[in-house]
Amino acid sequence: MKKAIIGKKIGMTQLFDERGNVVPVTAVEAGPCIVTQKKTLENDGYEAVQVGFGELKASKVNKPMAGHFAKNDVAPKKFLREFRLEDIASVNVGDLIKADAFAVGEAVDVTGTSKGKGTAGVIKRWNFARLKETHGTGPVHRHAGSQGACSSPSRVFKGTKGAGRMGCERVTVQNLEIVMVDVENNVIAIKGAIPGPKGGIVVIADSVKA
């Protein structure tokens, strides 16, 4: 990736384009972020930059992280993410990354943690079809049905779809379009929906499909 920024999902709204069409967008408070560490091939075995976002009181920081921030002479940050950028040489510790790193019309990938939906059945979780609700079906019309195991192999194969915890996992939505960039308020409006609830932390990066 060439550039990336950490942000907080504000919520969805709508904007009007130059033709007067309604465009559904998600507003993201993007940055400002600060480069808190620069990893090199000599010291760490790979090249990357660590970026921090969100203010954090010094009293809330444990000793190892306090030493980490003090070593690089940066203020403590609540959220840290690491990016393997193509041009590491042009980035230095203490540099600010703001919303103006992106421009209107650019394609981006947004990564976040999806909403947790608790324990869900196979119909909601995997889009299974239910049985006919007729006489004789019994109280199992929303169950998964047979898992296909008999005396051989006498077990259910790994990866078989079933009921269980749904959501609360890392999700990336690719190739979304930036509709608006408000540098003064650090807000980026992205066309469509992005993962996570309001207030969730997301990463915006230039699209790999672009």
C-alpha positions as protocol buffer text, in pm:
chain_id: "A"
residue {
  index: 1
  type: MET
  ca { x: 0 y: 0 z: 0 }
}
residue {
  index: 2
  type: LYS
  ca { x: 106 y: 357 z: -67 }
}
residue {
  index: 3
  type: LYS
  ca { x: -86 y: 534 z: 210 }
}
residue {
  index: 4
  type: ALA
  ca { x: -319 y: 453 z: 500 }
}
residue {
  index: 5
  type: ILE
  ca { x: -491 y: 626 z: 791 }
}
residue {
  index: 6
  type: ILE
  ca { x: -675 y: 523 z: 1106 }
}
residue {
  index: 7
  type: GLY
  ca { x: -1023 y: 659 z: 1164 }
}
residue {
  index: 8
  type: LYS
  ca { x: -1340 y: 633 z: 1371 }
}
residue {
  index: 9
  type: LYS
  ca { x: -1673 y: 556 z: 1207 }
}
residue {
  index: 10
  type: ILE
  ca { x: -1919 y: 839 z: 1270 }
}
residue {
  index: 11
  type: GLY
  ca { x: -2220 y: 697 z: 1089 }
}
residue {
  index: 12
  type: MET
  ca { x: -2407 y: 701 z: 759 }
}
residue {
  index: 13
  type: THR
  ca { x: -2568 y: 997 z: 585 }
}
residue {
  index: 14
  type: GLN
  ca { x: -2623 y: 1113 z: 229 }
}
residue {
  index: 15
  type: LEU
  ca { x: -2473 y: 1372 z: -4 }
}
residue {
  index: 16
  type: PHE
  ca { x: -2573 y: 1510 z: -343 }
}
residue {
  index: 17
  type: ASP
  ca { x: -2341 y: 1488 z: -642 }
}
residue {
  index: 18
  type: GLU
  ca { x: -2305 y: 1752 z: -916 }
}
residue {
  index: 19
  type: ARG
  ca { x: -2599 y: 1599 z: -1103 }
}
residue {
  index: 20
  type: GLY
  ca { x: -2828 y: 1619 z: -800 }
}
residue {
  index: 21
  type: ASN
  ca { x: -2826 y: 1243 z: -737 }
}
residue {
  index: 22
  type: VAL
  ca { x: -2837 y: 1118 z: -378 }
}
residue {
  index: 23
  type: VAL
  ca { x: -2521 y: 932 z: -275 }
}
residue {
  index: 24
  type: PRO
  ca { x: -2527 y: 722 z: 46 }
}
residue {
  index: 25
  type: VAL
  ca { x: -2201 y: 776 z: 235 }
}
residue {
  index: 26
  type: THR
  ca { x: -2032 y: 677 z: 559 }
}
residue {
  index: 27
  type: ALA
  ca { x: -1859 y: 957 z: 747 }
}
residue {
  index: 28
  type: VAL
  ca { x: -1526 y: 870 z: 909 }
}
residue {
  index: 29
  type: GLU
  ca { x: -1322 y: 1083 z: 1147 }
}
residue {
  index: 30
  type: ALA
  ca { x: -989 y: 1018 z: 976 }
}
residue {
  index: 31
  type: GLY
  ca { x: -692 y: 1121 z: 1186 }
}
residue {
  index: 32
  type: PRO
  ca { x: -498 y: 1318 z: 1256 }
}
residue {
  index: 33
  type: CYS
  ca { x: -260 y: 1028 z: 1309 }
}
residue {
  index: 34
  type: ILE
  ca { x: 106 y: 1042 z: 1409 }
}
residue {
  index: 35
  type: VAL
  ca { x: 389 y: 807 z: 1317 }
}
residue {
  index: 36
  type: THR
  ca { x: 495 y: 655 z: 1651 }
}
residue {
  index: 37
  type: GLN
  ca { x: 762 y: 412 z: 1529 }
}
residue {
  index: 38
  type: LYS
  ca { x: 959 y: 327 z: 1218 }
}
residue {
  index: 39
  type: LYS
  ca { x: 1066 y: -35 z: 1177 }
}
residue {
  index: 40
  type: THR
  ca { x: 1372 y: -113 z: 967 }
}
residue {
  index: 41
  type: LEU
  ca { x: 1515 y: -420 z: 799 }
}
residue {
  index: 42
  type: GLU
  ca { x: 1825 y: -405 z: 1020 }
}
residue {
  index: 43
  type: ASN
  ca { x: 1647 y: -385 z: 1357 }
}
residue {
  index: 44
  type: ASP
  ca { x: 1318 y: -567 z: 1296 }
}
residue {
  index: 45
  type: GLY
  ca { x: 1369 y: -781 z: 986 }
}
residue {
  index: 46
  type: TYR
  ca { x: 1113 y: -588 z: 782 }
}
residue {
  index: 47
  type: GLU
  ca { x: 1015 y: -233 z: 697 }
}
residue {
  index: 48
  type: ALA
  ca { x: 694 y: -76 z: 833 }
}
residue {
  index: 49
  type: VAL
  ca { x: 560 y: 226 z: 1017 }
}
residue {
  index: 50
  type: GLN
  ca { x: 352 y: 223 z: 1334 }
}
residue {
  index: 51
  type: VAL
  ca { x: 79 y: 486 z: 1340 }
}
residue {
  index: 52
  type: GLY
  ca { x: -116 y: 610 z: 1644 }
}
residue {
  index: 53
  type: PHE
  ca { x: -466 y: 758 z: 1666 }
}
residue {
  index: 54
  type: GLY
  ca { x: -678 y: 892 z: 1950 }
}
residue {
  index: 55
  type: GLU
  ca { x: -576 y: 1088 z: 2256 }
}
residue {
  index: 56
  type: LEU
  ca { x: -486 y: 899 z: 2574 }
}
residue {
  index: 57
  type: LYS
  ca { x: -408 y: 1030 z: 2920 }
}
residue {
  index: 58
  type: ALA
  ca { x: -59 y: 953 z: 3049 }
}
residue {
  index: 59
  type: SER
  ca { x: -215 y: 798 z: 3362 }
}
residue {
  index: 60
  type: LYS
  ca { x: -387 y: 537 z: 3141 }
}
residue {
  index: 61
  type: VAL
  ca { x: -62 y: 414 z: 2984 }
}
residue {
  index: 62
  type: ASN
  ca { x: 124 y: 117 z: 3133 }
}
residue {
  index: 63
  type: LYS
  ca { x: 501 y: 135 z: 3184 }
}
residue {
  index: 64
  type: PRO
  ca { x: 612 y: -61 z: 2875 }
}
residue {
  index: 65
  type: MET
  ca { x: 400 y: 151 z: 2642 }
}
residue {
  index: 66
  type: ALA
  ca { x: 497 y: 472 z: 2824 }
}
residue {
  index: 67
  type: GLY
  ca { x: 861 y: 387 z: 2758 }
}
residue {
  index: 68
  type: HIS
  ca { x: 779 y: 309 z: 2396 }
}
residue {
  index: 69
  type: PHE
  ca { x: 620 y: 649 z: 2339 }
}
residue {
  index: 70
  type: ALA
  ca { x: 890 y: 832 z: 2537 }
}
residue {
  index: 71
  type: LYS
  ca { x: 1166 y: 665 z: 2335 }
}
residue {
  index: 72
  type: ASN
  ca { x: 1022 y: 804 z: 2013 }
}
residue {
  index: 73
  type: ASP
  ca { x: 926 y: 1136 z: 2178 }
}
residue {
  index: 74
  type: VAL
  ca { x: 557 y: 1120 z: 2082 }
}
residue {
  index: 75
  type: ALA
  ca { x: 240 y: 1166 z: 2288 }
}
residue {
  index: 76
  type: PRO
  ca { x: 58 y: 849 z: 2400 }
}
residue {
  index: 77
  type: LYS
  ca { x: -205 y: 724 z: 2155 }
}
residue {
  index: 78
  type: LYS
  ca { x: -504 y: 502 z: 2223 }
}
residue {
  index: 79
  type: PHE
  ca { x: -496 y: 299 z: 1901 }
}
residue {
  index: 80
  type: LEU
  ca { x: -190 y: 173 z: 1718 }
}
residue {
  index: 81
  type: ARG
  ca { x: -174 y: 13 z: 1374 }
}
residue {
  index: 82
  type: GLU
  ca { x: 117 y: -97 z: 1158 }
}
residue {
  index: 83
  type: PHE
  ca { x: 141 y: -37 z: 783 }
}
residue {
  index: 84
  type: ARG
  ca { x: 391 y: -174 z: 532 }
}
residue {
  index: 85
  type: LEU
  ca { x: 407 y: 122 z: 300 }
}
residue {
  index: 86
  type: GLU
  ca { x: 588 y: 116 z: -32 }
}
residue {
  index: 87
  type: ASP
  ca { x: 789 y: 434 z: 33 }
}
residue {
  index: 88
  type: ILE
  ca { x: 909 y: 396 z: 392 }
}
residue {
  index: 89
  type: ALA
  ca { x: 1207 y: 628 z: 340 }
}
residue {
  index: 90
  type: SER
  ca { x: 984 y: 934 z: 303 }
}
residue {
  index: 91
  type: VAL
  ca { x: 812 y: 877 z: 640 }
}
residue {
  index: 92
  type: ASN
  ca { x: 966 y: 976 z: 973 }
}
residue {
  index: 93
  type: VAL
  ca { x: 867 y: 941 z: 1338 }
}
residue {
  index: 94
  type: GLY
  ca { x: 650 y: 1233 z: 1443 }
}
residue {
  index: 95
  type: ASP
  ca { x: 502 y: 1293 z: 1098 }
}
residue {
  index: 96
  type: LEU
  ca { x: 130 y: 1371 z: 1092 }
}
residue {
  index: 97
  type: ILE
  ca { x: -111 y: 1190 z: 861 }
}
residue {
  index: 98
  type: LYS
  ca { x: -428 y: 1387 z: 796 }
}
residue {
  index: 99
  type: ALA
  ca { x: -742 y: 1345 z: 590 }
}
residue {
  index: 100
  type: ASP
  ca { x: -585 y: 1538 z: 302 }
}
residue {
  index: 101
  type: ALA
  ca { x: -368 y: 1233 z: 232 }
}
residue {
  index: 102
  type: PHE
  ca { x: -668 y: 1114 z: 29 }
}
residue {
  index: 103
  type: ALA
  ca { x: -855 y: 1290 z: -250 }
}
residue {
  index: 104
  type: VAL
  ca { x: -1209 y: 1283 z: -384 }
}
residue {
  index: 105
  type: GLY
  ca { x: -1259 y: 1008 z: -640 }
}
residue {
  index: 106
  type: GLU
  ca { x: -987 y: 778 z: -509 }
}
residue {
  index: 107
  type: ALA
  ca { x: -1062 y: 409 z: -452 }
}
residue {
  index: 108
  type: VAL
  ca { x: -990 y: 280 z: -100 }
}
residue {
  index: 109
  type: ASP
  ca { x: -1015 y: -39 z: 104 }
}
residue {
  index: 110
  type: VAL
  ca { x: -1171 y: -7 z: 450 }
}
residue {
  index: 111
  type: THR
  ca { x: -1091 y: -260 z: 723 }
}
residue {
  index: 112
  type: GLY
  ca { x: -1278 y: -286 z: 1052 }
}
residue {
  index: 113
  type: THR
  ca { x: -1440 y: -523 z: 1301 }
}
residue {
  index: 114
  type: SER
  ca { x: -1792 y: -618 z: 1202 }
}
residue {
  index: 115
  type: LYS
  ca { x: -2087 y: -591 z: 1439 }
}
residue {
  index: 116
  type: GLY
  ca { x: -2123 y: -886 z: 1676 }
}
residue {
  index: 117
  type: LYS
  ca { x: -2458 y: -1060 z: 1646 }
}
residue {
  index: 118
  type: GLY
  ca { x: -2417 y: -1325 z: 1914 }
}
residue {
  index: 119
  type: THR
  ca { x: -2505 y: -1690 z: 1862 }
}
residue {
  index: 120
  type: ALA
  ca { x: -2700 y: -1733 z: 1539 }
}
residue {
  index: 121
  type: GLY
  ca { x: -2863 y: -2027 z: 1367 }
}
residue {
  index: 122
  type: VAL
  ca { x: -2768 y: -2161 z: 1026 }
}
residue {
  index: 123
  type: ILE
  ca { x: -3041 y: -1967 z: 842 }
}
residue {
  index: 124
  type: LYS
  ca { x: -2919 y: -1628 z: 961 }
}
residue {
  index: 125
  type: ARG
  ca { x: -2551 y: -1721 z: 967 }
}
residue {
  index: 126
  type: TRP
  ca { x: -2514 y: -1917 z: 642 }
}
residue {
  index: 127
  type: ASN
  ca { x: -2838 y: -1845 z: 451 }
}
residue {
  index: 128
  type: PHE
  ca { x: -2962 y: -2205 z: 482 }
}
residue {
  index: 129
  type: ALA
  ca { x: -3313 y: -2274 z: 355 }
}
residue {
  index: 130
  type: ARG
  ca { x: -3573 y: -2384 z: 610 }
}
residue {
  index: 131
  type: LEU
  ca { x: -3782 y: -2699 z: 582 }
}
residue {
  index: 132
  type: LYS
  ca { x: -4149 y: -2690 z: 486 }
}
residue {
  index: 133
  type: GLU
  ca { x: -4365 y: -2590 z: 778 }
}
residue {
  index: 134
  type: THR
  ca { x: -4618 y: -2867 z: 714 }
}
residue {
  index: 135
  type: HIS
  ca { x: -4754 y: -3157 z: 917 }
}
residue {
  index: 136
  type: GLY
  ca { x: -4480 y: -3402 z: 1001 }
}
residue {
  index: 137
  type: THR
  ca { x: -4183 y: -3163 z: 982 }
}
residue {
  index: 138
  type: GLY
  ca { x: -4180 y: -3125 z: 1358 }
}
residue {
  index: 139
  type: PRO
  ca { x: -4007 y: -2849 z: 1557 }
}
residue {
  index: 140
  type: VAL
  ca { x: -3691 y: -2862 z: 1346 }
}
residue {
  index: 141
  type: HIS
  ca { x: -3785 y: -2655 z: 1041 }
}
residue {
  index: 142
  type: ARG
  ca { x: -3501 y: -2408 z: 1112 }
}
residue {
  index: 143
  type: HIS
  ca { x: -3238 y: -2667 z: 1210 }
}
residue {
  index: 144
  type: ALA
  ca { x: -2929 y: -2752 z: 1007 }
}
residue {
  index: 145
  type: GLY
  ca { x: -3035 y: -3110 z: 938 }
}
residue {
  index: 146
  type: SER
  ca { x: -2802 y: -3404 z: 889 }
}
residue {
  index: 147
  type: GLN
  ca { x: -2427 y: -3336 z: 895 }
}
residue {
  index: 148
  type: GLY
  ca { x: -2365 y: -3644 z: 677 }
}
residue {
  index: 149
  type: ALA
  ca { x: -2167 y: -3847 z: 930 }
}
residue {
  index: 150
  type: CYS
  ca { x: -2243 y: -4218 z: 990 }
}
residue {
  index: 151
  type: SER
  ca { x: -2038 y: -4511 z: 1123 }
}
residue {
  index: 152
  type: SER
  ca { x: -1763 y: -4394 z: 891 }
}
residue {
  index: 153
  type: PRO
  ca { x: -1608 y: -4142 z: 959 }
}
residue {
  index: 154
  type: SER
  ca { x: -1812 y: -4124 z: 1284 }
}
residue {
  index: 155
  type: ARG
  ca { x: -1745 y: -3755 z: 1314 }
}
residue {
  index: 156
  type: VAL
  ca { x: -1835 y: -3420 z: 1159 }
}
residue {
  index: 157
  type: PHE
  ca { x: -1574 y: -3283 z: 923 }
}
residue {
  index: 158
  type: LYS
  ca { x: -1396 y: -2962 z: 1018 }
}
residue {
  index: 159
  type: GLY
  ca { x: -1535 y: -2654 z: 849 }
}
residue {
  index: 160
  type: THR
  ca { x: -1890 y: -2787 z: 828 }
}
residue {
  index: 161
  type: LYS
  ca { x: -2132 y: -2496 z: 846 }
}
residue {
  index: 162
  type: GLY
  ca { x: -2344 y: -2484 z: 1159 }
}
residue {
  index: 163
  type: ALA
  ca { x: -2488 y: -2256 z: 1424 }
}
residue {
  index: 164
  type: GLY
  ca { x: -2248 y: -2045 z: 1627 }
}
residue {
  index: 165
  type: ARG
  ca { x: -2110 y: -1700 z: 1694 }
}
residue {
  index: 166
  type: MET
  ca { x: -2177 y: -1455 z: 1413 }
}
residue {
  index: 167
  type: GLY
  ca { x: -1997 y: -1131 z: 1341 }
}
residue {
  index: 168
  type: CYS
  ca { x: -1727 y: -957 z: 1549 }
}
residue {
  index: 169
  type: GLU
  ca { x: -1456 y: -1044 z: 1299 }
}
residue {
  index: 170
  type: ARG
  ca { x: -1208 y: -855 z: 1085 }
}
residue {
  index: 171
  type: VAL
  ca { x: -1370 y: -749 z: 758 }
}
residue {
  index: 172
  type: THR
  ca { x: -1231 y: -558 z: 460 }
}
residue {
  index: 173
  type: VAL
  ca { x: -1457 y: -390 z: 204 }
}
residue {
  index: 174
  type: GLN
  ca { x: -1262 y: -315 z: -113 }
}
residue {
  index: 175
  type: ASN
  ca { x: -1277 y: -58 z: -389 }
}
residue {
  index: 176
  type: LEU
  ca { x: -1494 y: 206 z: -222 }
}
residue {
  index: 177
  type: GLU
  ca { x: -1501 y: 560 z: -358 }
}
residue {
  index: 178
  type: ILE
  ca { x: -1416 y: 872 z: -160 }
}
residue {
  index: 179
  type: VAL
  ca { x: -1693 y: 1127 z: -211 }
}
residue {
  index: 180
  type: MET
  ca { x: -1581 y: 1412 z: 17 }
}
residue {
  index: 181
  type: VAL
  ca { x: -1271 y: 1515 z: 213 }
}
residue {
  index: 182
  type: ASP
  ca { x: -1315 y: 1777 z: 488 }
}
residue {
  index: 183
  type: VAL
  ca { x: -960 y: 1865 z: 593 }
}
residue {
  index: 184
  type: GLU
  ca { x: -1067 y: 2123 z: 851 }
}
residue {
  index: 185
  type: ASN
  ca { x: -1281 y: 1873 z: 1047 }
}
residue {
  index: 186
  type: ASN
  ca { x: -1073 y: 1562 z: 961 }
}
residue {
  index: 187
  type: VAL
  ca { x: -1369 y: 1388 z: 799 }
}
residue {
  index: 188
  type: ILE
  ca { x: -1371 y: 1158 z: 497 }
}
residue {
  index: 189
  type: ALA
  ca { x: -1703 y: 1056 z: 336 }
}
residue {
  index: 190
  type: ILE
  ca { x: -1691 y: 714 z: 170 }
}
residue {
  index: 191
  type: LYS
  ca { x: -1958 y: 592 z: -70 }
}
residue {
  index: 192
  type: GLY
  ca { x: -2158 y: 300 z: 70 }
}
residue {
  index: 193
  type: ALA
  ca { x: -2131 y: 108 z: 396 }
}
residue {
  index: 194
  type: ILE
  ca { x: -1819 y: 9 z: 587 }
}
residue {
  index: 195
  type: PRO
  ca { x: -1770 y: -257 z: 859 }
}
residue {
  index: 196
  type: GLY
  ca { x: -1841 y: -199 z: 1227 }
}
residue {
  index: 197
  type: PRO
  ca { x: -2071 y: 0 z: 1454 }
}
residue {
  index: 198
  type: LYS
  ca { x: -2075 y: 375 z: 1509 }
}
residue {
  index: 199
  type: GLY
  ca { x: -1759 y: 469 z: 1697 }
}
residue {
  index: 200
  type: GLY
  ca { x: -1572 y: 165 z: 1565 }
}
residue {
  index: 201
  type: ILE
  ca { x: -1209 y: 196 z: 1461 }
}
residue {
  index: 202
  type: VAL
  ca { x: -1135 y: 143 z: 1092 }
}
residue {
  index: 203
  type: VAL
  ca { x: -832 y: 160 z: 864 }
}
residue {
  index: 204
  type: ILE
  ca { x: -858 y: 337 z: 529 }
}
residue {
  index: 205
  type: ALA
  ca { x: -594 y: 241 z: 271 }
}
residue {
  index: 206
  type: ASP
  ca { x: -555 y: 289 z: -101 }
}
residue {
  index: 207
  type: SER
  ca { x: -730 y: 9 z: -287 }
}
residue {
  index: 208
  type: VAL
  ca { x: -530 y: -288 z: -414 }
}
residue {
  index: 209
  type: LYS
  ca { x: -778 y: -312 z: -703 }
}
residue {
  index: 210
  type: ALA
  ca { x: -724 y: 45 z: -819 }
}
